[in-house]
Amino acid sequence: MSTKSENHQTVPLSVLLKRELANEKIERPEIIHGQASQSKKGEDFTLVKTECQRIVGDGVSTYSVFGLFDGHNGSAAAIYSKENLLTNVLAAIPSDLNRDEWVAALPRAFVAGFVKTDKEFQERAQTSGTTVTFVIIEGWVISVASVGDSRCIVEPAEGGVYYLSADHRLEINEEERQRITSSGGEVGRLNTGGGAEIGPLRCWPGGLCLSRSIGDMDVGEFIVPVPYVKQIKLSTAGGRLIISSDGVWDALSAEEALDCCRGMPPDAAAAQIVKDAVGHKGLRDDTTCIVIDILPQEKPQVSLPQPKRQGKGVLFKSMFKKKSSESSSSVEKEYIEPDEVEELFEEGSASLSERLDTKYPLCNMFKLFMCAVCQVEIKPGEGISIHTGSSNPGKLRPWDGPFLCSSCQGKKEAMEGKRPSGRRHDSDSD
């Protein structure tokens, strides 16, 4: 029978368990949400799934999903996206990834899931479309993918306003206007005859006010479903997230939306934002809001090192349109700590080959003989590289993967204007 060394200090099991519980609570914030809506056309839909679970090694990892789908020209695309987008995104993530790898895989999975959902819906030959703002919260990491003009913002506990989505409304997005015109499309206002032009900027042919959406098969190949993707990591102090349709943002700025509901729980906050938006502009459109509080869970009383006392410092406000090249040392703070909000990923290119070729920490994260969009198995020699037809063959070789099946390659070519993509007639977006 072995004896314990006298100088070896043992820790009671109960203390170890309490410490483990404390660490788990730090890793997993409490997610509280509320939503509100006033309907005019009945084309706004939301998706809320909290406490989703996935197996990670010997344990279980949880995450939450929130989606806002603002339909136009009917509600079919919004309903279809609500019912299928999450499944398509998850299908594009390899199994057996740990938490960090899973989070790192989300940007590429968002792209594949959005394109697959759009492709499947268009096969139904229905002509409606939808904006999408899609959010997955895993631990303190917020991952957002968006097409259209709904928006997502976050106010961290330390202060500041961060924009986590892009607005693909042609009226305000110069980069998207340039993308369309350089590809052979036209951007202009509705011509009523005699040289008079009215209304917002639209993409022609088709007449859509947005440059990206899911659906809209009848308005030409320049309207693409490739999402802008943003990932950030909050500090363990948490923050408040607001996802709203354009019915809110046409009436309120981000600061106004946050200020009008300060101190309210999420359900009351969402109702107040909708009320203020409708009060400013009237109910001209479906107006929907989801408010999500990401909070530190109450820590159990155990003997843990006391955290450093943090001052209230005034944080910079970032629009997150482009990655900043400025050094963080230029930001004045009252204490020396890492940035409270860490930017993990940002990409908004409409190029499918560029988005699917994003590098990740693991070189073998994605299967070689699997379509990068629809995830069907491809026999060796049958897959078509996403680099085929690239204008930069020296850098992107056509025999390099990832690969697409013939059906998804056809979708890619249609999005790039290389073949007709369906009927066209005038359409509008709210």
C-alpha positions, 0 to 999 in steps of 0.5 A: 500500500503506497503512502502519500508524500507529506509535502504533497498538498491534496485538494478536496474533490468538492473544491475541484468541482466548484472550481470546474463549475466556476470555469464553466460558467465563465465560458458559458454566458447566460443568453436572455432574449426577447422579440417584438413585431408589428406587421403590415405585409406579414413577410417578416419571420424569426428563428430562435433556438437556444441551448442547441447542443453538439457533442465535443469529445467527452462533453457537450457544447451548447450554442444559440441561433437567432435569425431574422428573415425579411421577405419581399414579393411574397413570404415563400423565400423567408419561410423556406430560409427559416426552415432550412438555412440552419440545417444547411449551415450545420451540414457544411461543418465537419464533424468531430471538431473541437469548440475553437475549430467549430467556431473557425469553420462557421464563416465558410459554412455560412457561405455554403449554407446560404448558397445551398438554401438559395439554390434549393429555393430557386429550384422551386421556381418561386420568385420571392426573395428575402433578406437574412441576418443569421446569428450563432452565439457559442460561448462569448463568440458572436458569428453573424452572416447577412444578406440584404438590409436588416442589421445586427449591432452589439453594445458590449458592457464596456461601451461602444457600438459595433456593427456586425452586418453589412447593408446591401441596399444599393442606395448606400453601398458603393462597393456593391454598385461597383460590383454590379456595374463592373459585371455588366449590370446596371444600377439606376432609378426607375425611369417614368419616361421623359427623363424623370427618375424616381425612387431608390437605386435599383439593379437592372434587369429586375429592379431590385433595391438590394444587391444580395438576398436569398431567392429572387430568381427572376431578377438576374445573376447580379443578385447573389446569396453570398453573405457578409460574415463577421465574428467577434468575441466579447469579454466575459462582461457580456453585452446587448445584441439587437437584430432588426429589420429595415423597418427599425433602421429606417427610423432609428440609429443604432444609438437611438435604438440602444438608448430608448430601451436602456435598463429594460429586459430584452422582451420589453426592450424589443417592444420599445424599439419597435414602438419607437420606430413605428412612432417615428415613421408610422407602420410603413413596413413589417417592423421586427426586432430581436434583443439578446442579452449576453450576460455572465452567469452568477458565479458560485462562491469559491476561492478564486483569484480576484479579477483586476479592477477595471475602470470605466474607460471610454472605448472606441466605436467601430463601424467594422466596415473594413479591418482597421490598420490602426494600432490598439495602442492609440486607444486611450484606456484607464487600465491596461487590458486587452481589447474588450471586443476581439475581432476574429473574422470579417469578409464580405466578398461576393466571390464564391471561389474566394469565400470557399477558399478561406484558410482555416487552422486545420488543413484537413478540415474539409473533405476533398471529394465533397461538394463545398456547397451542397455536401454531396459526395463527388467521385474522383475526377468528377468534381469541378474546382472553384478555381476553374476559369479564374482570371488569376491562374498563376495563383489559383490553379484549376486542379486545386480544391475545394470542388463543386458538383456540376449543379453547384458549379452551374449556380456559381456560373449563374451568379457570375453572369456566365450563363442566363439564370432565369426569367426576369421582370421588374420587382421591388424590395421593401 
